[in-house]
Amino acid sequence: MSALAATIARVIRQDVQSMHAYAVQDSRGLLKLDAMENPFGLPPQLQSELGQRLGALALNRYPGEGVERLKSALAAHVGLPAGQSLMLGNGSDELISLLALACDTPGASILAPLPGFVMYAMSAQLQGLRFVGVPLTADFELDEAAMLAAIAEHRPALTYLAYPNNPTANLWSVETLRRLIAAVGEQGGLVVMDEAYQPFASHSWLSEIEARPEANAHVLLMRTLSKFGLAGIRLGYMLGRSDLIAEIDKVRPPYNISVLNSECALFALEHAEVFAEQAATLRRERGLLLAALRRLAGVQAWDSDANMVLVRVPEADKTFAGMKARGVLVKNVSKMHALLANCLRLTVGTADDNAQMLAALQASL
């Protein structure tokens, strides 16, 4: 063993050494439909306007006023309810990490349904918290009885409920969610409603927070601008009761949002109608894609409230490899969880993107 290898073995945590880093697929030369990105770029006129604004920024200064203006713009954009505040993260991933850090009390745990977003479990492991995963039903609905039992047994500090879920793309029953949120509250825990795919969903939990504020006093609502159309700038935000947000904000690193990122996000919100039109286009394309998928023999496609569609094929590995060989990159989720056996996750793209993806899929079955 080399000296460096011995040092790594001694100073790096054993659980970290046994982990795998978050994998990003190599998409060079491929139609990239694996990461739920918005396929539309800024119109040329807006590109020019944004370039001028970014060029005029004081890059020699730490972020300050621009970030506060962005928070105000986001509050107006979402219609921030009275008594609530908002905090920013370098993507939702940072917010998830900060939540684990803030809630790291002795014996604390994090609970979430499975399959779900991998960062919930990873944040728990990195912070040394126990992660409790509760399997969904075979049709990807919440197993309410199992969730309630797990909440009662483990009394989780944080319970994540993705709305809609990733990678299954479905919204869960409002009545079931109300009962789970109440159960977590009775145990003294927090609920995080992760609305990463809100631009494509038919319902938002924000309406519940507004209609039933006391029942949702312990609920945090998390969103991202990635699915809004700005995956490249890495900006997530979270809203909740002001006193709760103030506590979590204490563990946020100073200047975690760059002046470039905040100005890009502010500019996008000033032109929100452009991104709203893009989201509407993708929702229409999602319906057409689902109809086409359901005409393919051997393919099962689930309804979606996100900009992705989960499908089950006879042989996921073979189909994934065949699609990649034909120039289309999707996400093979078949090994993520037993419930996802032979499943692929397809990002909804433009009409041309979807046509190319469908052709590759059909030829690879």
C-alpha positions as CSV (number, residue, x, y, z in Angstrom):
1,M,0.0,0.0,0.0
2,S,1.3,3.4,-0.9
3,A,1.8,6.2,1.7
4,L,-1.2,8.1,0.2
5,A,-3.4,5.0,0.1
6,A,-2.5,4.4,3.8
7,T,-3.4,8.0,4.6
8,I,-6.7,7.8,2.8
9,A,-7.5,4.6,4.7
10,R,-6.7,6.2,8.0
11,V,-8.3,9.7,7.6
12,I,-11.3,9.2,5.3
13,R,-14.4,7.7,7.0
14,Q,-14.9,4.0,6.3
15,D,-18.5,4.5,5.2
16,V,-17.4,7.2,2.7
17,Q,-14.7,4.9,1.3
18,S,-17.4,2.3,0.6
19,M,-19.8,4.7,-1.0
20,H,-20.2,5.5,-4.7
21,A,-20.1,9.1,-5.9
22,Y,-23.3,10.4,-7.6
23,A,-22.9,9.3,-11.2
24,V,-23.5,11.6,-14.1
25,Q,-23.7,9.7,-17.4
26,D,-21.4,10.7,-20.3
27,S,-23.7,12.3,-22.9
28,R,-21.3,13.4,-25.5
29,G,-22.7,12.8,-29.0
30,L,-26.0,11.6,-27.6
31,L,-29.5,13.0,-27.4
32,K,-29.6,13.7,-23.7
33,L,-32.9,12.5,-22.2
34,D,-31.7,11.1,-18.9
35,A,-31.8,14.0,-16.4
36,M,-35.2,15.8,-16.8
37,E,-33.7,18.9,-18.2
38,N,-35.6,21.5,-20.1
39,P,-34.7,21.1,-23.8
40,F,-35.3,24.7,-24.6
41,G,-32.6,27.4,-24.4
42,L,-33.1,31.1,-24.0
43,P,-34.3,32.9,-27.1
44,P,-31.5,34.9,-28.9
45,Q,-32.7,38.3,-27.8
46,L,-32.9,37.2,-24.1
47,Q,-29.4,35.6,-24.4
48,S,-28.0,39.0,-25.5
49,E,-29.9,40.9,-22.7
50,L,-28.7,38.4,-20.1
51,G,-25.1,38.6,-21.3
52,Q,-25.1,42.3,-20.9
53,R,-26.4,42.1,-17.4
54,L,-23.9,39.4,-16.3
55,G,-21.1,41.4,-17.9
56,A,-22.0,44.4,-15.7
57,L,-21.9,42.5,-12.4
58,A,-19.3,43.4,-9.8
59,L,-17.6,40.0,-9.7
60,N,-15.0,41.4,-7.3
61,R,-17.6,41.7,-4.6
62,Y,-19.3,39.0,-2.5
63,P,-23.0,38.3,-3.2
64,G,-25.3,40.6,-1.3
65,E,-28.1,42.8,-2.6
66,G,-28.7,40.7,-5.7
67,V,-29.4,37.7,-3.6
68,E,-31.9,39.6,-1.5
69,R,-33.6,40.9,-4.7
70,L,-33.9,37.3,-5.9
71,K,-35.5,36.2,-2.6
72,S,-38.1,39.0,-3.0
73,A,-38.7,38.1,-6.6
74,L,-39.2,34.4,-5.7
75,A,-41.5,35.3,-2.9
76,A,-43.7,37.2,-5.3
77,H,-43.4,34.5,-7.9
78,V,-44.7,31.7,-5.6
79,G,-47.1,33.9,-3.7
80,L,-45.4,33.4,-0.3
81,P,-48.0,33.0,2.4
82,A,-48.1,35.3,5.4
83,G,-45.8,34.2,8.2
84,Q,-43.5,32.3,5.9
85,S,-40.0,32.9,4.8
86,L,-37.7,31.6,2.1
87,M,-34.1,30.4,1.9
88,L,-31.9,29.6,-1.1
89,G,-29.6,26.7,-1.8
90,N,-27.0,25.8,-4.4
91,G,-29.6,23.5,-5.9
92,S,-32.0,21.4,-3.9
93,D,-29.1,19.1,-3.1
94,E,-27.5,21.7,-0.9
95,L,-30.8,22.3,0.9
96,I,-31.2,18.5,1.5
97,S,-27.7,18.5,3.0
98,L,-28.3,21.5,5.2
99,L,-31.5,20.0,6.5
100,A,-29.6,16.9,7.6
101,L,-27.0,19.1,9.2
102,A,-29.5,21.2,11.1
103,C,-31.5,18.2,12.3
104,D,-28.5,16.1,13.4
105,T,-29.5,15.5,17.0
106,P,-28.6,12.2,18.9
107,G,-30.6,9.3,17.5
108,A,-32.2,11.4,14.8
109,S,-33.4,9.7,11.6
110,I,-34.7,10.6,8.1
111,L,-37.6,8.8,6.5
112,A,-38.8,8.6,2.9
113,P,-40.7,6.3,0.6
114,L,-38.7,4.1,-1.8
115,P,-38.0,4.3,-4.6
116,G,-37.3,8.0,-4.3
117,F,-34.7,10.6,-4.8
118,V,-31.3,9.1,-3.9
119,M,-30.0,12.3,-2.1
120,Y,-32.4,11.8,0.8
121,A,-30.6,8.6,1.9
122,M,-27.2,9.9,0.9
123,S,-27.6,13.1,3.0
124,A,-28.5,11.0,6.0
125,Q,-25.5,8.7,5.5
126,L,-23.1,11.6,5.1
127,Q,-24.4,13.3,8.2
128,G,-24.3,10.1,10.2
129,L,-28.1,9.9,10.5
130,R,-30.2,6.7,10.3
131,F,-32.2,6.5,7.0
132,V,-35.5,4.6,7.0
133,G,-36.9,3.7,3.6
134,V,-40.5,2.6,3.3
135,P,-41.3,0.7,0.1
136,L,-44.2,2.0,-2.1
137,T,-46.9,-0.4,-3.3
138,A,-46.4,-2.3,-6.5
139,D,-48.2,0.5,-8.4
140,F,-46.0,3.2,-6.8
141,E,-48.6,4.5,-4.4
142,L,-47.8,5.3,-0.7
143,D,-48.2,2.3,1.6
144,E,-50.1,4.4,4.2
145,A,-50.1,1.7,6.9
146,A,-46.4,1.0,6.5
147,M,-45.6,4.7,6.6
148,L,-47.7,5.3,9.7
149,A,-46.0,2.4,11.4
150,A,-42.5,3.6,10.5
151,I,-43.3,7.2,11.7
152,A,-44.6,5.8,15.0
153,E,-41.6,3.5,15.5
154,H,-38.8,5.8,14.4
155,R,-40.1,9.3,15.1
156,P,-38.1,10.7,12.2
157,A,-36.7,14.2,12.5
158,L,-37.3,14.6,8.7
159,T,-39.8,12.9,6.5
160,Y,-39.4,13.5,2.7
161,L,-42.4,13.4,0.5
162,A,-41.6,14.1,-3.2
163,Y,-44.6,15.6,-4.9
164,P,-44.5,14.3,-7.6
165,N,-42.1,11.5,-6.9
166,N,-38.8,10.7,-8.7
167,P,-38.5,8.4,-10.6
168,T,-42.1,7.3,-10.6
169,A,-43.5,10.8,-11.6
170,N,-46.8,10.4,-9.8
171,L,-48.7,12.6,-7.3
172,W,-50.0,10.9,-4.2
173,S,-53.4,11.1,-2.6
174,V,-54.0,14.4,-0.8
175,E,-55.9,12.7,1.9
176,T,-53.1,10.2,2.6
177,L,-50.6,12.9,2.7
178,R,-52.6,14.9,5.2
179,R,-52.7,11.9,7.5
180,L,-49.0,11.3,7.2
181,I,-48.2,14.9,7.8
182,A,-50.4,14.9,10.9
183,A,-48.7,11.7,12.1
184,V,-45.2,13.3,11.7
185,G,-46.4,16.4,13.5
186,E,-47.7,14.3,16.5
187,Q,-44.2,12.8,16.8
188,G,-42.5,16.2,16.8
189,G,-40.9,15.9,13.3
190,L,-40.7,18.0,10.1
191,V,-42.0,17.1,6.7
192,V,-40.3,18.2,3.5
193,M,-42.6,18.4,0.5
194,D,-40.1,18.2,-2.4
195,E,-41.8,19.9,-5.4
196,A,-38.8,19.7,-7.9
197,Y,-41.2,19.1,-10.8
198,Q,-43.9,21.7,-9.8
199,P,-44.0,23.4,-13.3
200,F,-45.4,20.1,-14.8
201,A,-47.6,19.0,-11.9
202,S,-51.4,19.3,-11.7
203,H,-51.3,20.2,-8.0
204,S,-49.0,22.0,-5.5
205,W,-48.9,21.5,-1.7
206,L,-48.7,25.3,-1.4
207,S,-52.4,25.5,-1.8
208,E,-52.7,23.1,1.2
209,I,-50.3,25.3,3.3
210,E,-52.4,28.3,2.5
211,A,-55.7,26.6,3.2
212,R,-54.6,24.7,6.3
213,P,-51.7,26.7,7.8
214,E,-51.7,25.2,11.3
215,A,-51.9,21.6,10.0
216,N,-48.8,22.4,7.9
217,A,-46.9,24.4,10.4
218,H,-44.2,21.8,10.5
219,V,-44.0,21.4,6.7
220,L,-41.2,22.8,4.5
221,L,-41.8,23.2,0.8
222,M,-38.8,22.8,-1.4
223,R,-38.5,23.7,-5.1
224,T,-35.8,24.1,-7.7
225,L,-35.3,26.3,-10.8
226,S,-33.7,23.3,-12.5
227,K,-37.0,22.1,-13.9
228,F,-38.1,25.7,-14.4
229,G,-35.5,25.7,-17.2
230,L,-32.3,26.7,-15.3
231,A,-30.6,23.4,-14.4
232,G,-27.2,24.9,-15.2
233,I,-27.4,27.7,-12.6
234,R,-28.0,25.3,-9.6
235,L,-30.6,27.2,-7.6
236,G,-33.1,25.6,-5.2
237,Y,-35.3,27.3,-2.6
238,M,-37.3,26.3,0.4
239,L,-40.1,28.0,2.2
240,G,-41.7,27.5,5.6
241,R,-42.7,29.2,8.8
242,S,-40.3,32.1,9.4
243,D,-39.1,30.9,12.8
244,L,-38.3,27.5,11.3
245,I,-36.5,28.8,8.3
246,A,-34.5,31.1,10.5
247,E,-33.1,28.1,12.4
248,I,-32.2,26.1,9.3
249,D,-30.7,29.1,7.7
250,K,-28.1,29.3,10.4
251,V,-26.2,26.3,8.9
252,R,-26.2,27.7,5.4
253,P,-22.7,28.6,4.3
254,P,-22.1,32.4,3.7
255,Y,-22.4,33.5,0.1
256,N,-23.7,30.1,-1.1
257,I,-25.4,31.6,-4.1
258,S,-23.1,33.4,-6.6
259,V,-23.8,36.8,-8.1
260,L,-24.0,35.1,-11.5
261,N,-26.5,32.5,-10.4
262,S,-28.7,34.9,-8.6
263,E,-28.7,37.4,-11.5
264,C,-29.6,34.6,-14.0
265,A,-32.4,33.5,-11.8
266,L,-33.7,37.0,-11.3
267,F,-33.6,37.6,-15.1
268,A,-35.5,34.4,-15.7
269,L,-38.2,35.4,-13.2
270,E,-38.6,38.7,-15.0
271,H,-39.4,36.7,-18.1
272,A,-41.4,33.9,-16.4
273,E,-43.9,33.8,-19.2
274,V,-41.2,32.4,-21.6
275,F,-40.6,29.5,-19.2
276,A,-44.3,29.0,-18.5
277,E,-44.8,28.6,-22.2
278,Q,-42.0,26.1,-22.4
279,A,-43.5,24.1,-19.5
280,A,-46.9,24.1,-21.2
281,T,-45.3,22.8,-24.4
282,L,-43.6,20.0,-22.5
283,R,-46.9,19.1,-20.7
284,R,-48.5,18.7,-24.2
285,E,-45.6,16.7,-25.5
286,R,-45.8,14.5,-22.4
287,G,-49.4,13.5,-23.3
288,L,-48.4,12.7,-26.8
289,L,-45.4,10.7,-25.7
290,L,-47.5,8.7,-23.2
291,A,-50.1,7.9,-25.9
292,A,-47.3,6.7,-28.3
293,L,-45.6,4.6,-25.6
294,R,-48.9,2.8,-24.8
295,R,-49.1,1.8,-28.4
296,L,-45.8,-0.1,-28.2
297,A,-46.2,-3.8,-27.5
298,G,-44.4,-4.9,-24.4
299,V,-44.1,-1.4,-22.9
300,Q,-45.9,-0.3,-19.7
301,A,-46.0,3.4,-19.2
302,W,-47.2,5.1,-16.0
303,D,-49.1,8.4,-15.8
304,S,-46.8,11.4,-15.1
305,D,-47.1,14.8,-13.4
306,A,-43.5,15.6,-14.1
307,N,-41.3,16.0,-17.2
308,M,-40.4,12.4,-17.2
309,V,-42.2,9.1,-17.9
310,L,-41.4,5.8,-16.2
311,V,-41.7,2.7,-18.5
312,R,-41.2,-1.0,-17.9
313,V,-39.8,-3.0,-20.8
314,P,-39.1,-6.7,-21.1
315,E,-35.3,-6.3,-20.7
316,A,-34.2,-2.9,-19.4
317,D,-30.4,-3.4,-19.8
318,K,-30.7,-4.6,-23.4
319,T,-33.1,-1.8,-24.3
320,F,-31.0,0.9,-22.6
321,A,-27.9,-0.3,-24.4
322,G,-29.8,-0.4,-27.7
323,M,-31.1,3.1,-27.3
324,K,-27.7,4.4,-26.4
325,A,-26.2,2.7,-29.5
326,R,-28.8,4.5,-31.5
327,G,-27.8,7.9,-30.1
328,V,-30.4,8.3,-27.3
329,L,-29.4,8.5,-23.6
330,V,-32.1,7.7,-21.0
331,K,-31.9,6.6,-17.4
332,N,-31.8,2.9,-16.5
333,V,-33.4,2.8,-13.1
334,S,-34.0,-0.9,-13.1
335,K,-31.3,-1.6,-10.4
336,M,-32.3,1.3,-8.1
337,H,-35.0,-0.7,-6.3
338,A,-36.8,-4.1,-6.7
339,L,-40.0,-2.3,-7.5
340,L,-38.3,-0.7,-10.5
341,A,-37.3,-4.0,-12.2
342,N,-36.8,-3.6,-15.9
343,C,-37.8,0.1,-15.7
344,L,-36.4,3.0,-17.7
345,R,-36.9,6.7,-17.0
346,L,-37.5,8.9,-20.1
347,T,-37.2,12.7,-20.0
348,V,-39.9,14.5,-22.0
349,G,-38.2,16.5,-24.8
350,T,-39.2,18.5,-27.8
351,A,-41.5,16.8,-30.4
352,D,-38.4,15.9,-32.5
353,D,-36.5,14.6,-29.4
354,N,-39.5,12.4,-28.4
355,A,-39.8,11.1,-32.0
356,Q,-36.2,10.1,-32.0
357,M,-36.4,8.6,-28.6
358,L,-39.5,6.5,-29.5
359,A,-37.8,5.2,-32.7
360,A,-34.8,4.2,-30.7
361,L,-36.9,2.6,-28.0
362,Q,-39.0,0.6,-30.5
363,A,-35.9,-0.6,-32.4
364,S,-34.2,-1.6,-29.1
365,L,-37.1,-3.7,-27.5
